[in-house]
C-alpha cells in the first residue's frame, strides 16, 4: 500500500506534496513551521481512510445503513485546524495498491469527497487500520493516571484523551517495561482503586511513582509503552469487534451481516504518530529512545507498523545515519537499524518541505541543521 498526500494553504503550510509516505517518516523544523500540522493532516486522512474501509466492509457485507458519517467540521475542530482552514485549502490523500487500484479522499472548497457509496473500496483491497497520535501533552498522563489525582470533568483536548486511552489499554498488557536509556524500569500494578505506575532504578536504589519522576521520564514512558503494546500485544480482533461487531449487535443488524471477508483475510496496519519524542531528554537519551522505537516497530515487532514523528533535534537526525549504516553493515545499534529505502526525512520550512535524503550516498543530509552551530562559531571567531 502506497500513500500520497498533497496539502495547500492549511495554516502555516503553503504547498506540500509527499509522493510516498515511507514506513519511517521524520519531520524536522522550527517551531511553528508546520511539522505538527503536516503530521496531524496525515493522521486525519489515514483515519478517514480507516473509517471508509469499515464503511465499505459493512456495505459489502449487506449492511445497508452504517453509523459512519464523515463530519469534517468536527474532525477539523479536533485537529485544531478550524482557524487554519481557508477558502483555498486543498488536501488530497491517495492510497495505491500493487494491483493498480487507487482510492482518493479530497478536501476541496470546504467539502470532503471520496467517501460516498460510489467510492466504496473493493473487497480485495479492504484493510483494518489502527492509529495512535502521541501528542506533546503526554507529560500530563502520569498525573492524570494517578489514582489520587482529581481531574473530574477535565478535558485536555482530543489528542490528549486519545493518547491517554492508548496508554491505559497498553498498561493492561504491559506490566513491566525496561527503559535502559533512562536507567529505569516501569512497573504497572493494579490496585482496588485503579493502577499504580512506578519507576525503579536499575540498581534498585529507588522506586518512585511515575508522577514524581523527571519530566524526561514522564514524556518518554507513554511513547515507549504504547510502542511496546502495538509491537507485540495489540489485539486486532478486539479492536475490530469494538469498531464493527458491537455496533451491529446494538443496532440489531447481525442477522443482515454477511461478512465479505473474515478479519484474518484483511490487511492490518498500525500507524504511530509522535510529536517530539525527545522532549526533556539529554542528547544521548534522545538517540537511544529513537533506537528503542525503531527496534520495537521494525525489528522485534509482531505487527506491521508505520512510524512518523516530528522533532527539533539534530542529534536524532544524525543518529538516523548511524542506523542506516548499521543496516548496510548488517549490524544493530542499540538493537536497531534502518533500511535506507524505508526512511524519509523532510525539513519543514517556509510552508514547504525539503527532502533531506541523499539517495546516491544513502544518507540524510544534516548540513542544513548545522547552520546555528556555524553561526555561533562565526560570531565567536569575530569576538
DAKAQUI-V732938 format. One record per run of one state. SS is the DSSP state (hx for helix, st for strand, lp for the rest). FROM is the first residue (numbers start at 1). TO is the last residue. If there is no record, write none. Layout:
BEGIN
ss = <SS SS>
from = <FROM FROM>
to = <TO TO>
END
This chain:
BEGIN
ss = <lp st lp st lp st lp hx lp hx lp st lp st lp st lp hx lp hx lp st lp hx lp hx lp st hx lp st lp st lp st hx lp hx lp hx lp hx lp st lp hx lp st lp hx lp st lp st lp hx st lp st lp st hx lp st lp hx lp>
from = <1 2 11 13 19 24 30 35 61 72 80 85 97 102 109 111 114 117 120 123 126 127 135 138 146 158 174 176 180 183 184 192 194 202 207 210 213 215 233 236 251 263 266 267 276 283 300 305 312 314 329 333 334 336 337 340 343 350 352 356 357 359 362 363 365 367 383>
to = <1 10 12 18 23 29 34 60 71 79 84 96 101 108 110 113 116 119 122 125 126 134 137 145 157 173 175 179 182 183 191 193 201 206 209 212 214 232 235 250 262 265 266 275 282 299 304 311 313 328 332 333 335 336 339 342 349 351 355 356 358 361 362 364 366 382 383>
END
